[in-house]
Amino acid sequence: MRLLVVEDDPKIASFIRRGLTQEHYAVDHAHDGEEGAAMAEDPAYDLVVLDMMLPKLSGMQVLRVIRQKRKKLPVLVLTAKDTTENIVAALDAGADDYLRKPFQFSELTARVRALLRRGEQGVTTFNIADLILDPARRTVTRAGQKIDLSAKEFALLEYLLKNAGKAVTRTSIVEHVWDMHFDSFTNVVDVYVNYLRNKIDKPFSPTLIHTVRGVGYMLTDERDASA
């Protein structure tokens, strides 16, 4: 999943971005409200972590722009102003949840996971054939056997499962699994797909990850998926 952090404090932004990246998310950073409002329009983002005190545009202004453009995009606001009035104003403007500064990172990640699950409309696991991925527990099994995946392998498999039955391009994979500065012209997507195949396909049957020539990859249990 791809997250956007809108935070003008470099230390806080670096702390949040580093921690969320370790939690398997692709994370981009906007340095001010104007940049954040523009970036949040990109449909690639699954959630925004938004500071309320920003230069150029305030967090409240950014929130209103987001709600005009993307009504269902989950937004978690960070606020140093913890009065009831400020929190109520943010929620009324369209925030989905809030977190007071300073905060524990474990609470931030728990709220992020809760909002993403809510956005998935109650979906708790993803599965195809005998392959099951549980995003909350960060576990993957196939035929009842637990499969250990790296952070990027997990994120890649989650994206393929969310698009099961559809051909996804290498570019779209890069946009959702790696950050915006990643060089999409490298062969790292193919390398990681091969890693996944070695873990979830080669020891089992049927094959689930298929190459779609000239496009990218498809996760399906239909044997004639490749073209």
C-alpha positions as CSV (number, residue, x, y, z in Angstrom):
1,M,0.0,0.0,0.0
2,R,1.1,3.6,-0.7
3,L,0.8,6.3,2.0
4,L,1.3,10.0,1.9
5,V,2.8,11.9,4.9
6,V,2.2,15.6,4.9
7,E,4.4,17.1,7.6
8,D,6.7,20.1,7.6
9,D,8.9,19.1,10.5
10,P,11.8,17.2,8.9
11,K,12.6,15.1,12.0
12,I,9.0,14.0,12.6
13,A,8.5,13.3,8.9
14,S,11.6,11.2,8.7
15,F,10.5,9.3,11.9
16,I,7.1,8.6,10.5
17,R,8.3,7.7,7.0
18,R,11.1,5.4,8.3
19,G,8.7,3.6,10.6
20,L,5.9,3.1,8.1
21,T,8.4,1.9,5.5
22,Q,9.5,-0.8,8.0
23,E,5.9,-1.8,8.3
24,H,5.9,-2.7,4.6
25,Y,4.2,0.5,3.2
26,A,5.5,2.6,0.3
27,V,5.6,6.1,1.8
28,D,6.0,9.5,0.1
29,H,6.4,12.9,1.9
30,A,5.0,16.3,1.2
31,H,6.8,19.2,2.9
32,D,3.9,21.7,3.1
33,G,0.2,22.0,2.7
34,E,0.2,23.1,-0.9
35,E,2.4,20.2,-2.0
36,G,0.3,17.8,0.1
37,A,-3.0,18.9,-1.4
38,A,-1.7,18.4,-4.9
39,M,-0.1,15.0,-4.2
40,A,-3.2,13.7,-2.4
41,E,-5.2,13.9,-5.7
42,D,-3.1,11.0,-7.0
43,P,-5.3,7.8,-6.9
44,A,-2.2,5.8,-6.1
45,Y,-2.4,6.8,-2.4
46,D,-4.4,4.6,0.0
47,L,-4.1,6.8,3.1
48,V,-2.9,10.3,4.1
49,V,-1.2,11.1,7.4
50,L,-1.8,14.9,7.7
51,D,-0.3,17.4,10.1
52,M,-2.7,20.2,11.0
53,M,-0.1,23.0,11.3
54,L,1.5,23.4,7.9
55,P,2.9,26.3,5.8
56,K,1.3,27.6,2.6
57,L,-2.0,25.7,3.3
58,S,-3.1,24.7,6.7
59,G,-4.0,21.1,7.5
60,M,-7.6,22.1,7.6
61,Q,-7.4,23.6,4.1
62,V,-5.7,20.5,2.8
63,L,-8.3,18.3,4.4
64,R,-11.1,20.2,2.6
65,V,-9.3,19.9,-0.7
66,I,-8.9,16.2,-0.2
67,R,-12.6,15.8,0.6
68,Q,-13.5,17.7,-2.6
69,K,-11.3,15.5,-4.8
70,R,-11.3,12.1,-3.0
71,K,-14.2,11.7,-0.6
72,K,-13.3,8.1,0.5
73,L,-9.5,8.5,1.0
74,P,-8.7,7.7,4.6
75,V,-7.1,10.7,6.4
76,L,-5.4,10.5,9.8
77,V,-4.7,13.9,11.2
78,L,-1.8,14.7,13.6
79,T,-2.4,17.6,16.0
80,A,-0.4,19.4,18.7
81,K,-3.6,21.4,19.5
82,D,-5.4,18.8,21.5
83,T,-8.5,20.8,22.6
84,T,-11.8,19.3,22.0
85,E,-12.8,22.2,19.6
86,N,-9.8,21.5,17.3
87,I,-10.4,17.8,17.2
88,V,-14.1,18.2,16.5
89,A,-13.3,20.7,13.8
90,A,-10.9,18.3,12.1
91,L,-13.4,15.4,12.3
92,D,-16.2,17.6,11.0
93,A,-14.0,18.7,8.1
94,G,-13.7,15.1,7.0
95,A,-10.8,13.5,9.0
96,D,-11.3,9.8,9.7
97,D,-9.2,9.7,12.8
98,Y,-6.8,11.9,14.8
99,L,-3.7,11.4,16.9
100,R,-2.3,13.9,19.4
101,K,1.4,14.9,19.3
102,P,3.6,13.6,20.8
103,F,2.5,10.0,20.0
104,Q,3.8,6.5,20.3
105,F,4.6,5.0,16.9
106,S,2.8,1.8,17.8
107,E,-0.4,3.8,18.2
108,L,0.1,5.5,14.8
109,T,0.6,2.2,13.0
110,A,-2.4,0.6,14.8
111,R,-4.6,3.5,13.6
112,V,-3.2,3.3,10.1
113,R,-4.1,-0.4,9.9
114,A,-7.6,0.2,11.3
115,L,-8.3,2.9,8.7
116,L,-7.0,0.8,5.9
117,R,-9.1,-2.1,7.0
118,R,-12.1,0.2,7.1
119,G,-11.3,1.3,3.6
120,E,-11.3,-2.3,2.5
121,Q,-15.0,-2.5,3.7
122,G,-14.4,-5.2,6.3
123,V,-12.1,-7.4,4.3
124,T,-9.9,-9.2,6.8
125,T,-8.0,-11.6,4.5
126,F,-7.2,-12.0,0.9
127,N,-7.1,-15.4,-0.8
128,I,-7.0,-17.2,-4.0
129,A,-7.1,-21.0,-4.3
130,D,-5.3,-22.2,-1.1
131,L,-3.2,-19.0,-0.7
132,I,-4.3,-16.8,2.2
133,L,-2.8,-13.4,3.2
134,D,-3.8,-11.8,6.5
135,P,-2.8,-8.1,6.4
136,A,-3.6,-7.5,10.1
137,R,-1.4,-10.3,11.3
138,R,1.1,-10.0,8.5
139,T,0.9,-13.7,7.7
140,V,0.8,-15.7,4.5
141,T,-0.1,-19.4,4.2
142,R,-0.6,-21.8,1.3
143,A,-2.1,-25.2,1.7
144,G,-2.0,-24.6,5.4
145,Q,1.8,-24.0,5.4
146,K,3.2,-20.7,6.7
147,I,5.3,-18.8,4.2
148,D,7.9,-16.3,5.4
149,L,8.1,-13.2,3.2
150,S,10.3,-10.1,3.3
151,A,8.6,-6.7,3.7
152,K,8.6,-6.0,-0.1
153,E,7.6,-9.5,-1.0
154,F,4.6,-9.2,1.3
155,A,3.6,-5.8,-0.1
156,L,4.0,-7.1,-3.7
157,L,1.8,-10.2,-2.9
158,E,-0.8,-8.0,-1.2
159,Y,-1.0,-5.8,-4.2
160,L,-1.3,-8.8,-6.6
161,L,-4.1,-10.3,-4.4
162,K,-6.0,-7.1,-4.3
163,N,-6.0,-7.1,-8.1
164,A,-6.4,-10.9,-8.5
165,G,-7.7,-11.8,-12.0
166,K,-6.4,-8.5,-13.5
167,A,-3.2,-7.9,-15.3
168,V,-1.1,-5.3,-13.5
169,T,1.8,-3.4,-15.1
170,R,5.3,-3.1,-13.7
171,T,4.7,0.6,-13.4
172,S,1.6,0.2,-11.2
173,I,3.5,-2.3,-9.1
174,V,6.3,0.2,-8.6
175,E,3.8,3.0,-7.7
176,H,2.2,0.9,-5.0
177,V,5.1,-1.1,-3.5
178,W,8.1,1.2,-3.9
179,D,8.3,5.0,-3.2
180,M,7.9,7.7,-5.8
181,H,11.6,8.2,-6.2
182,F,12.2,4.6,-7.2
183,D,13.7,3.9,-10.6
184,S,11.0,2.0,-12.4
185,F,13.3,1.1,-15.3
186,T,15.3,-1.4,-13.2
187,N,14.3,-5.1,-13.2
188,V,13.6,-5.2,-9.5
189,V,9.9,-6.0,-10.1
190,D,10.8,-9.0,-12.1
191,V,13.4,-10.0,-9.4
192,Y,10.8,-9.8,-6.6
193,V,8.2,-11.6,-8.6
194,N,10.7,-14.4,-9.1
195,Y,11.3,-14.4,-5.3
196,L,7.6,-14.8,-4.7
197,R,7.3,-17.6,-7.3
198,N,10.0,-19.6,-5.5
199,K,8.1,-19.3,-2.3
200,I,4.4,-19.6,-3.2
201,D,4.3,-21.3,-6.5
202,K,7.2,-23.8,-7.0
203,P,6.4,-25.9,-4.0
204,F,2.7,-26.0,-4.7
205,S,0.1,-26.5,-7.5
206,P,-1.5,-24.8,-9.4
207,T,0.7,-21.9,-10.4
208,L,-0.8,-18.6,-9.4
209,I,1.6,-15.9,-10.6
210,H,1.4,-15.6,-14.4
211,T,3.4,-13.3,-16.8
212,V,1.2,-11.3,-19.2
213,R,3.5,-10.6,-22.1
214,G,3.8,-6.9,-22.9
215,V,1.9,-5.9,-19.8
216,G,3.2,-7.3,-16.5
217,Y,1.8,-9.9,-14.2
218,M,-1.5,-11.5,-13.1
219,L,-2.4,-13.5,-10.0
220,T,-5.0,-16.1,-10.9
221,D,-5.7,-19.8,-10.6
222,E,-6.6,-20.0,-14.2
223,R,-3.9,-21.8,-16.2
224,D,-4.4,-19.9,-19.5
225,A,-3.8,-16.4,-17.9
226,S,-0.6,-15.6,-19.8
227,A,-0.9,-14.1,-23.2
